[in-house]
């Protein structure tokens, strides 16, 4: 997870994530739908987007909590939407 966050921050230096839906709690599980926004900072090989382009993508996080700590985290991010906005591999 840490590697993904570092990678996203390197692409979108002003990355801001906000909760769109939730948190929804069921026992020891918490679910949130989030939206991430930021401006492309360059550095993605094959990207056709100009530096400074605003990017927005969504995702869902499912967390399992035990003893007031996150012990498991599942992430589903719409990276296809992000790559389409860059656009990567176009042409």
Protein Blocks (a to p, Z undefined) as FASTA:
>chain_A
ZZmmmmmmmmmmmbccddfbdcddehjaccdddddddddebhiehiabdehiacdddddd
ddddeehiafbdcddddfklmmmmmpghiZZ
